[in-house]
Amino acid sequence: MTSGPPRVLVDATSVPADRGGVGRYVDGLLGALGKVIGSEVELAVVGLRTDAERYTRMLPAAEVVAAPAAVAHRPARLAWEQTGLPLLAQQVGADVLHSPFYTCPLRAGCPVTVTVHDATFFTEPEHYDKSRRTFFRSAIKTSLRRAHRVIVPSKATRDELIRLLDADPTRVDVAYHGVDPTAFHPPTADEKARVAARLGLAGTSYVAFLGAKEPRKNVPSLIRGWVKAVHDRPNPPALVIAGGQGHDDDIDRAVAEVPGHLRLLRPGYLRYADLPGFLGGALVAAYPSFGEGFGLPILEAMACAVPVLTTPRLSLPEVGGDAVAYTSEDPAQIAVDLAALLDDEPRRMALAKAGVDRAKEFTWESSAEVHIAAWQRARA
């Protein structure tokens, strides 16, 4: 058995420009790994050209390589992953190659570990278009077959892979995501006021959603539930649906049904620095998802001291525990549970405090420890 820390090449070329969920994961993991380079791991990172300089500043002790410019386009990235990435792993002397987003080279020349973020392509197939569903189902099956170890962000995801795809439980490692306390924290009054002013909500309360607008997130049901919950209130809180554009056509239909006296905002992406003020300034952060592999948005909301309303589907109870309120995916029940929270300030305050305390249990340092242990096993 080889001694000393494993030398690992992390393929960060799948990180999107908007730094959504996979970007948060890769950045959080690399940041934690940067603190133990040399003692527990030797690190090389390949990223898009736009990220290479950033990773160089972030990880001065790591070897950072810029991928070919064409890799910014997904078909080219997938082709390069099969040919250029194994060659790069050889060039940097990698003991292990880590692929953080479902896919991996079929012949890497060294042990491979892959992160499979969720199994909802199998458990919730109706919420994906056919091409996306087909691609990721194939990628997950291939990674389970080819990778030396598979890393997942929750026990629920591990259990679903075992149940549905007969994954070998001895080769699956659970590494919970973390939350960056400098990026997500209870906001100051100034942070809240700045975001409210930017959104045109100064002096107006609101319910927040932050995430991708894809069918699995159940945004149309949230909109319809919010309408029912606040329709007859004298000062109804607005609903702010923030995050990137998605492919859920029912959102537009739900928006068209909103009565004229209610305010619904769709500001798109918010600046990263504004997220604590946005989340922490809300009365409630609502996230009635049909199922998540982890549920990073609810963890980030908890860290920002906002009461969270979510569903008890798949991994979400692992993250939220008793520190969040639960509802169903149905608009009528969302309305009942959202209204109950809006009317119960003591409960909202208690959930906000419990969420902050629970969020502290999820650290990128703990996640990095599990990854390093998986890489050591893969190398062995």
Secondary structure, DSSP 8 states (H G I E B T S, - for coil): ---S--EEEEE-TT--TT--HHHHHHHHHHHHHTTSBTTTBEEEEEE-HHHHHHHHHH-TTSEEEE--GGGGSHHHHHHHHHHHHHHHHHHTT-SEEEE-SS---SS-SS-EEEE----HHHHSGGGS-HHHHHHHHHHHHHHHHH-SEEEES-HHHHHHHHHHH---GGGEEE------TTTS----HHHHHHHHHHTT-TT--EEEEES--SGGG-HHHHHHHHHHHHTT-SS--EEEEES---S-THHHHHHHTS-TTS-EEEEES--GGGHHHHHHTSSEEEE--S--SS-HHHHHHHHTT--EEE---TTHHHHHGGGSEE--SSHHHHHHHHHHHHT-HHHHHHHHHHHHHHHTT--HHHHHHHHHHHHHHHH-
